[in-house]
Amino acid sequence: MDWDIVIEINRKVLLRLVAALFDMIGCGETVARCVHREVLATLLLAEAATRRLIAIAAIGLVVEPRAKRSPPTGAIPKGSGKRVPPFALFDPRRYAGPPKQQKTPGFGPNIRGFDEFDIAPPNKVSMSPDDPVSVARLRQRLEALRGALEDIPAQARRLARKLAAMERPVQPMRPGRPPGYNARGRRPIDIVLADCQELALMALAEVPP
């Protein structure tokens, strides 16, 4: 199989999806909570699909791990704070410990005074789908994803260097289902992720032990 063609076909599809997500959040600083949730859910799957394309591209690459940089001796200049973080090359791992206790936001302390016993607690604040939510972090992740898709070979070299620097290299793809995977999903991103997962497993299976 020509893996370069496979990567290019899926890369173009993912770039179109990313462009659609940018259109959904617009140019403002906030969006409605329902829009934020929809974009975040799609972004999670698009990131996972991109990692699988990068994993395919990194197969067979031989690179030298970068030497560790010495700590700076002078004052560290302050940046503008607008730098896009690098794309996350590894799937978030599942929590393997005991079940986490669900914490539900409560009313907070109800004590108003030690001599006042008849004051009712404040009304619980409900969240509306139309509440404005900041898109700063969401925009950063989208920009990182778009940058990764625009230069898959560079991301593959990044991944190869990280794996070469590990004493015990781990797969960028976590075992089992990809993040956000839905076996019954019929959206374009569900199909793309399922295809990328299957293709990545096929490519990795061809690597000699």
C-alpha positions in Angstrom: 0.0 0.0 0.0 1.2 3.5 -0.8 1.2 5.1 2.6 2.0 8.6 1.2 -1.2 8.6 -0.8 -3.2 7.3 2.2 -1.8 10.1 4.4 -2.4 12.8 1.8 -6.1 11.8 1.2 -6.9 11.8 4.9 -4.9 14.9 5.6 -6.9 16.9 3.1 -10.2 15.7 4.6 -9.0 16.7 8.1 -7.9 20.1 6.9 -11.4 20.8 5.5 -12.9 19.7 8.9 -10.5 22.0 10.7 -11.5 24.9 8.5 -15.1 24.2 9.3 -14.4 24.2 13.0 -12.6 27.6 12.7 -15.8 28.9 10.9 -17.9 27.7 13.9 -15.9 29.6 16.5 -15.6 32.7 14.4 -13.2 35.6 15.3 -14.7 36.5 18.7 -13.4 35.6 22.1 -16.4 33.6 23.2 -19.0 31.3 21.7 -22.2 29.7 23.1 -21.6 26.7 25.3 -23.4 24.4 23.0 -21.1 25.4 20.1 -18.0 25.0 22.3 -19.0 21.5 23.2 -19.7 20.5 19.6 -16.4 21.9 18.4 -14.5 20.3 21.2 -16.1 16.9 20.6 -15.1 17.0 16.9 -11.6 18.4 17.7 -10.9 15.5 20.0 -11.5 13.0 17.2 -9.6 15.1 14.6 -6.6 15.2 16.8 -6.7 11.4 17.3 -6.9 10.8 13.5 -4.0 13.2 12.9 -1.8 11.3 15.4 -2.4 8.1 13.5 -1.4 9.7 10.3 1.8 11.0 12.0 2.5 7.5 13.4 2.3 6.1 9.9 4.6 8.7 8.5 7.1 8.1 11.3 7.5 4.4 10.6 11.0 3.6 9.5 12.4 7.1 10.3 15.9 7.0 11.9 16.8 10.2 13.8 19.2 11.2 16.5 17.5 12.5 19.7 18.3 16.2 20.2 20.9 17.0 22.8 19.6 18.5 26.0 19.8 22.2 26.2 21.7 23.8 29.0 19.6 26.0 31.2 19.7 29.8 30.4 22.1 31.8 32.4 20.6 35.3 32.0 17.1 36.7 32.4 14.4 34.9 30.3 12.6 37.4 28.0 8.9 37.5 28.3 6.9 36.7 25.2 3.5 38.0 24.1 1.7 34.9 25.4 0.3 34.1 22.0 2.6 31.3 21.0 0.7 28.2 19.7 1.7 25.1 21.8 3.1 22.2 19.8 0.7 19.5 18.7 0.3 16.7 21.2 1.7 13.6 19.5 0.5 11.0 22.1 -3.0 10.0 22.9 -4.1 10.9 26.4 -3.9 7.7 28.4 -6.9 6.2 30.3 -6.9 6.5 34.0 -6.0 3.1 35.4 -6.5 3.7 39.1 -9.6 3.3 41.3 -12.8 5.1 40.1 -12.6 8.8 40.7 -15.2 10.2 43.0 -17.6 12.5 41.1 -17.6 16.0 42.5 -20.8 17.9 41.9 -20.6 21.7 42.5 -22.6 22.5 45.6 -23.9 25.7 47.1 -20.8 26.5 49.0 -20.8 27.5 52.7 -24.2 28.2 53.9 -23.2 29.9 57.2 -23.9 33.6 57.3 -23.6 34.0 61.0 -23.5 31.8 64.0 -26.6 33.4 65.4 -28.6 33.2 62.2 -30.3 29.9 61.5 -33.3 30.8 59.2 -31.4 32.1 56.2 -32.1 30.0 53.1 -29.2 28.7 51.0 -28.7 30.6 47.7 -30.3 29.2 44.5 -28.3 26.8 42.5 -26.8 28.4 39.4 -27.8 26.5 36.3 -25.8 26.4 33.1 -27.5 27.3 29.8 -26.4 26.1 26.4 -26.3 29.7 25.3 -23.9 30.8 28.0 -20.8 32.5 26.5 -17.6 30.4 26.9 -14.0 31.4 26.1 -12.5 29.9 23.0 -8.9 30.9 23.7 -7.7 27.4 24.5 -9.9 25.8 21.8 -8.4 28.2 19.2 -4.9 27.2 20.3 -5.6 23.5 19.9 -7.1 24.1 16.5 -4.1 26.2 15.3 -1.8 23.4 16.6 -3.8 20.8 14.8 -3.8 22.8 11.5 -0.1 23.4 11.8 0.5 19.6 12.2 -1.7 18.8 9.2 0.2 21.3 7.1 3.5 19.6 7.7 3.0 15.9 8.5 6.7 15.0 7.8 8.0 17.5 10.4 5.6 16.0 13.0 6.8 12.6 12.1 10.4 13.6 12.7 9.3 15.1 16.0 7.7 11.8 17.0 10.7 9.8 15.9 13.0 12.0 18.0 10.8 11.6 21.0 10.6 7.8 20.6 14.4 7.7 20.1 14.9 9.6 23.4 12.8 7.2 25.4 14.4 4.3 27.3 11.2 2.3 26.7 9.4 3.7 23.7 5.6 3.7 23.9 3.2 3.9 21.0 1.6 7.3 20.4 -1.7 5.4 20.0 -3.1 4.2 23.2 -4.3 0.6 23.4 -7.9 0.0 22.5 -10.3 2.6 21.1 -9.0 6.0 20.1 -10.1 9.1 22.1 -13.7 9.9 21.3 -14.2 6.9 19.1 -17.8 5.9 18.5 -18.4 2.6 16.6 -21.8 3.7 15.6 -20.8 7.2 14.6 -21.8 8.3 11.1 -20.4 11.8 11.0 -17.5 12.5 8.6 -15.0 12.8 11.5 -16.2 9.4 12.9 -15.5 7.7 9.6 -12.1 9.4 9.1 -11.0 8.4 12.6 -12.1 4.8 12.1 -10.2 4.6 8.8 -7.1 6.2 10.3 -7.2 3.8 13.2 -7.4 0.8 10.9 -4.8 2.1 8.6 -2.3 2.8 11.4 -2.8 -0.6 12.9 -2.1 -2.1 9.4 1.0 0.0 8.9 2.4 -0.9 12.4 1.7 -4.6 11.8 4.0 -4.5 8.8 6.9 -3.3 10.9 9.3 -6.2 11.7 9.6 -6.9 15.5 
